[in-house]
């Protein structure tokens, strides 16, 4: 079982909705102070989950 951090959950939700503003805000948050694990998890979300605008 994988435990997601709050930032990864928020990013995943924003990604699924296609909320580009929130995606950008969370990306800034992670790159300025997030962990490497969060960056990897967000990358995996982007590669495996359809963006909300593609539905």
SULCORSUL-V124931 format. One record per residue. RES is the residue in three letters. PHI is phi as a letter, one per 20 degrees, with the letter a starting at -180 (none if undefined). PSI is psi in whole degrees, 0 to 359 (NA if undefined). OMEGA is omega in radians with two decimals (none if undefined). Layout:
res	phi	psi	omega
RES	PHI	PSI	OMEGA
RES	PHI	PSI	OMEGA
//
This chain:
res	phi	psi	omega
UNK	none	134	-3.13
UNK	d	134	3.10
UNK	d	122	3.11
UNK	e	144	3.04
UNK	f	165	3.13
UNK	g	318	-3.10
UNK	f	324	3.12
UNK	f	321	3.08
UNK	f	315	3.13
UNK	f	319	3.12
UNK	f	315	-3.14
UNK	g	315	3.11
UNK	f	315	3.13
UNK	f	320	3.13
UNK	f	314	-3.13
UNK	f	327	3.10
UNK	f	339	-3.06
UNK	m	28	-3.10
UNK	e	85	-3.04
UNK	f	325	3.12
UNK	f	312	-3.14
UNK	f	322	3.09
UNK	g	314	3.13
UNK	f	317	-3.14
UNK	f	314	-3.12
UNK	f	322	3.11
UNK	f	317	3.08
UNK	f	314	3.14
UNK	g	314	-3.08
UNK	f	317	-3.10
UNK	f	336	3.13
UNK	e	341	-3.10
UNK	a	10	-3.13
UNK	e	172	3.12
UNK	e	161	3.07
UNK	f	325	-3.14
UNK	f	322	3.10
UNK	f	319	3.12
UNK	f	317	3.11
UNK	f	317	-3.13
UNK	f	319	3.12
UNK	f	321	3.08
UNK	f	320	3.12
UNK	f	322	3.08
UNK	f	313	-3.11
UNK	f	326	-3.09
UNK	e	338	-3.01
UNK	d	353	-3.06
UNK	d	128	3.10
UNK	f	135	3.07
UNK	f	146	-3.09
UNK	g	330	-3.13
UNK	f	350	-3.11
UNK	e	3	-3.12
UNK	e	NA	none
//
